[in-house]
Amino acid sequence: MKTSFAITFRENGQLQIKIAGKLVGHAAREGLDFIKLASSRGMKNIRLDLRETTSVDSLGFAIFDWIRQQNGNLKISIAPPLKGLTDDELSSIAGVSKSRFSGSARDSLYESFERSTA
């Protein structure tokens, strides 16, 4: 499956980025570069929709590491991928330890995203 990015500017000023397919290699680098560029141009409210993302490599995880390094200077909500990722990978995206991330935690993470973007 090819990786695709869908970019939407919402009426409330939010930048929505939907990623489908693999968030790996060149696609992950381009995604991070785009998010950094948007941030530097004043887009501080970003919705990252990964529900159709099928896999993430270390370059893809660099996106989440960069987001965490922003120390709250951005308002980024993330819809986690629900297919093809292990609990280890998903806990890394969520920024929590695996011991805190099991069973229904995947569902509650998704539900909290939906509430925050409704």
Phi and psi restraints in degrees (value plus and minus 20) as a CYANA .aco file:
   2 LYS   PHI     -94.2   -54.2
   2 LYS   PSI     133.6   173.6
   3 THR   PHI    -106.6   -66.6
   3 THR   PSI     115.6   155.6
   4 SER   PHI    -151.7  -111.7
   4 SER   PSI     125.3   165.3
   5 PHE   PHI    -136.4   -96.4
   5 PHE   PSI     110.9   150.9
   6 ALA   PHI    -137.2   -97.2
   6 ALA   PSI     101.5   141.5
   7 ILE   PHI    -129.9   -89.9
   7 ILE   PSI     108.3   148.3
   8 THR   PHI    -152.9  -112.9
   8 THR   PSI     114.4   154.4
   9 PHE   PHI    -121.2   -81.2
   9 PHE   PSI      96.8   136.8
  10 ARG   PHI    -108.8   -68.8
  10 ARG   PSI     140.0   180.0
  11 GLU   PHI     -80.3   -40.3
  11 GLU   PSI     -48.8    -8.8
  12 ASN   PHI    -101.4   -61.4
  12 ASN   PSI     -12.0    28.0
  13 GLY   PHI      68.0   108.0
  13 GLY   PSI     -17.3    22.7
  14 GLN   PHI    -103.0   -63.0
  14 GLN   PSI     118.4   158.4
  15 LEU   PHI    -115.0   -75.0
  15 LEU   PSI     101.0   141.0
  16 GLN   PHI    -128.5   -88.5
  16 GLN   PSI     107.9   147.9
  17 ILE   PHI    -141.4  -101.4
  17 ILE   PSI      95.8   135.8
  18 LYS   PHI    -127.1   -87.1
  18 LYS   PSI     105.6   145.6
  19 ILE   PHI    -136.2   -96.2
  19 ILE   PSI     103.9   143.9
  20 ALA   PHI    -138.4   -98.4
  20 ALA   PSI     120.5   160.5
  21 GLY   PHI      78.0   118.0
  21 GLY   PSI    -171.4  -131.4
  22 LYS   PHI    -110.0   -70.0
  22 LYS   PSI     108.1   148.1
  23 LEU   PHI    -118.0   -78.0
  23 LEU   PSI      55.5    95.5
  24 VAL   PHI    -158.9  -118.9
  24 VAL   PSI     140.1   180.1
  25 GLY   PHI      31.1    71.1
  25 GLY   PSI    -151.6  -111.6
  26 HIS   PHI     -78.5   -38.5
  26 HIS   PSI     -61.2   -21.2
  27 ALA   PHI     -81.2   -41.2
  27 ALA   PSI     -60.6   -20.6
  28 ALA   PHI     -86.1   -46.1
  28 ALA   PSI     -62.2   -22.2
  29 ARG   PHI     -81.8   -41.8
  29 ARG   PSI     -63.9   -23.9
  30 GLU   PHI     -83.7   -43.7
  30 GLU   PSI     -59.7   -19.7
  31 GLY   PHI     -82.1   -42.1
  31 GLY   PSI     -64.5   -24.5
  32 LEU   PHI     -84.6   -44.6
  32 LEU   PSI     -63.4   -23.4
  33 ASP   PHI     -80.0   -40.0
  33 ASP   PSI     -60.3   -20.3
  34 PHE   PHI     -85.8   -45.8
  34 PHE   PSI     -64.3   -24.3
  35 ILE   PHI     -83.8   -43.8
  35 ILE   PSI     -61.5   -21.5
  36 LYS   PHI     -82.7   -42.7
  36 LYS   PSI     -63.9   -23.9
  37 LEU   PHI     -82.6   -42.6
  37 LEU   PSI     -66.5   -26.5
  38 ALA   PHI     -79.4   -39.4
  38 ALA   PSI     -63.0   -23.0
  39 SER   PHI     -83.0   -43.0
  39 SER   PSI     -64.0   -24.0
  40 SER   PHI     -87.5   -47.5
  40 SER   PSI     -40.8    -0.8
  41 ARG   PHI    -114.7   -74.7
  41 ARG   PSI      -9.3    30.7
  42 GLY   PHI      80.2   120.2
  42 GLY   PSI     -21.3    18.7
  43 MET   PHI     -99.6   -59.6
  43 MET   PSI      84.0   124.0
  44 LYS   PHI    -129.1   -89.1
  44 LYS   PSI     -28.1    11.9
  45 ASN   PHI    -133.8   -93.8
  45 ASN   PSI      83.8   123.8
  46 ILE   PHI    -146.4  -106.4
  46 ILE   PSI     114.9   154.9
  47 ARG   PHI    -131.0   -91.0
  47 ARG   PSI      98.1   138.1
  48 LEU   PHI    -126.4   -86.4
  48 LEU   PSI      88.8   128.8
  49 ASP   PHI    -120.8   -80.8
  49 ASP   PSI      88.9   128.9
  50 LEU   PHI    -130.4   -90.4
  50 LEU   PSI      -4.3    35.7
  51 ARG   PHI     -80.3   -40.3
  51 ARG   PSI     -43.7    -3.7
  52 GLU   PHI    -126.9   -86.9
  52 GLU   PSI      -6.1    33.9
  53 THR   PHI    -100.3   -60.3
  53 THR   PSI     111.1   151.1
  54 THR   PHI    -120.7   -80.7
  54 THR   PSI     -43.2    -3.2
  55 SER   PHI    -180.3  -140.3
  55 SER   PSI     136.4   176.4
  56 VAL   PHI    -157.3  -117.3
  56 VAL   PSI     114.8   154.8
  57 ASP   PHI    -128.8   -88.8
  57 ASP   PSI    -191.4  -151.4
  58 SER   PHI     -81.2   -41.2
  58 SER   PSI     -51.6   -11.6
  59 LEU   PHI     -90.2   -50.2
  59 LEU   PSI     -56.0   -16.0
  60 GLY   PHI     -85.8   -45.8
  60 GLY   PSI     -61.1   -21.1
  61 PHE   PHI     -85.4   -45.4
  61 PHE   PSI     -42.9    -2.9
  62 ALA   PHI     -80.4   -40.4
  62 ALA   PSI     -50.4   -10.4
  63 ILE   PHI     -80.2   -40.2
  63 ILE   PSI     -67.2   -27.2
  64 PHE   PHI     -90.9   -50.9
  64 PHE   PSI     -55.1   -15.1
  65 ASP   PHI     -82.3   -42.3
  65 ASP   PSI     -63.9   -23.9
  66 TRP   PHI     -83.6   -43.6
  66 TRP   PSI     -62.1   -22.1
  67 ILE   PHI     -79.2   -39.2
  67 ILE   PSI     -66.5   -26.5
  68 ARG   PHI     -82.8   -42.8
  68 ARG   PSI     -52.8   -12.8
  69 GLN   PHI     -90.6   -50.6
  69 GLN   PSI     -32.2     7.8
  70 GLN   PHI     -97.2   -57.2
  70 GLN   PSI     -27.4    12.6
  71 ASN   PHI      30.9    70.9
  71 ASN   PSI      21.9    61.9
  72 GLY   PHI      63.6   103.6
  72 GLY   PSI     -15.7    24.3
  73 ASN   PHI     -94.1   -54.1
  73 ASN   PSI     -33.0     7.0
  74 LEU   PHI    -139.6   -99.6
  74 LEU   PSI     131.8   171.8
  75 LYS   PHI    -127.0   -87.0
  75 LYS   PSI      76.9   116.9
  76 ILE   PHI    -138.6   -98.6
  76 ILE   PSI     104.6   144.6
  77 SER   PHI    -128.4   -88.4
  77 SER   PSI     122.9   162.9
  78 ILE   PHI    -145.7  -105.7
  78 ILE   PSI     105.4   145.4
  79 ALA   PHI    -110.7   -70.7
  79 ALA   PSI      91.6   131.6
  80 PRO   PHI     -90.1   -50.1
  80 PRO   PSI     133.1   173.1
  81 PRO   PHI     -87.8   -47.8
  81 PRO   PSI     120.4   160.4
  82 LEU   PHI    -130.2   -90.2
  82 LEU   PSI     -28.3    11.7
  83 LYS   PHI    -138.2   -98.2
  83 LYS   PSI     117.5   157.5
  84 GLY   PHI      57.2    97.2
  84 GLY   PSI     -21.6    18.4
  85 LEU   PHI    -127.3   -87.3
  85 LEU   PSI     123.4   163.4
  86 THR   PHI     -98.7   -58.7
  86 THR   PSI     146.6   186.6
  87 ASP   PHI     -82.9   -42.9
  87 ASP   PSI     -53.5   -13.5
  88 ASP   PHI     -80.0   -40.0
  88 ASP   PSI     -67.5   -27.5
  89 GLU   PHI     -85.0   -45.0
  89 GLU   PSI     -64.0   -24.0
  90 LEU   PHI     -87.6   -47.6
  90 LEU   PSI     -56.7   -16.7
  91 SER   PHI     -85.9   -45.9
  91 SER   PSI     -52.4   -12.4
  92 SER   PHI     -86.3   -46.3
  92 SER   PSI     -60.5   -20.5
  93 ILE   PHI     -83.6   -43.6
  93 ILE   PSI     -63.3   -23.3
  94 ALA   PHI     -94.7   -54.7
  94 ALA   PSI     -35.6     4.4
  95 GLY   PHI      55.2    95.2
  95 GLY   PSI       9.5    49.5
  96 VAL   PHI    -144.6  -104.6
  96 VAL   PSI     140.2   180.2
  97 SER   PHI     -93.8   -53.8
  97 SER   PSI     133.5   173.5
  98 LYS   PHI     -79.0   -39.0
  98 LYS   PSI     -55.3   -15.3
  99 SER   PHI     -83.1   -43.1
  99 SER   PSI     -45.5    -5.5
 100 ARG   PHI    -112.1   -72.1
 100 ARG   PSI     -20.7    19.3
 101 PHE   PHI    -145.8  -105.8
 101 PHE   PSI      76.6   116.6
 102 SER   PHI    -173.6  -133.6
 102 SER   PSI     143.1   183.1
 103 GLY   PHI      29.1    69.1
 103 GLY   PSI    -132.5   -92.5
 104 SER   PHI     -96.6   -56.6
 104 SER   PSI     -25.4    14.6
 105 ALA   PHI     -81.7   -41.7
 105 ALA   PSI     -55.9   -15.9
 106 ARG   PHI     -79.6   -39.6
 106 ARG   PSI     -66.0   -26.0
 107 ASP   PHI     -85.9   -45.9
 107 ASP   PSI     -61.7   -21.7
 108 SER   PHI     -88.9   -48.9
 108 SER   PSI     -52.2   -12.2
 109 LEU   PHI     -83.3   -43.3
 109 LEU   PSI     -64.0   -24.0
 110 TYR   PHI     -84.5   -44.5
 110 TYR   PSI     -64.1   -24.1
 111 GLU   PHI     -83.1   -43.1
 111 GLU   PSI     -59.4   -19.4
 112 SER   PHI     -86.3   -46.3
 112 SER   PSI     -54.1   -14.1
 113 PHE   PHI     -83.7   -43.7
 113 PHE   PSI     -66.6   -26.6
 114 GLU   PHI     -81.2   -41.2
 114 GLU   PSI     -61.1   -21.1
 115 ARG   PHI     -84.8   -44.8
 115 ARG   PSI     -58.6   -18.6
 116 SER   PHI     -94.2   -54.2
 116 SER   PSI     -37.9     2.1
 117 THR   PHI    -130.9   -90.9
 117 THR   PSI     -18.1    21.9
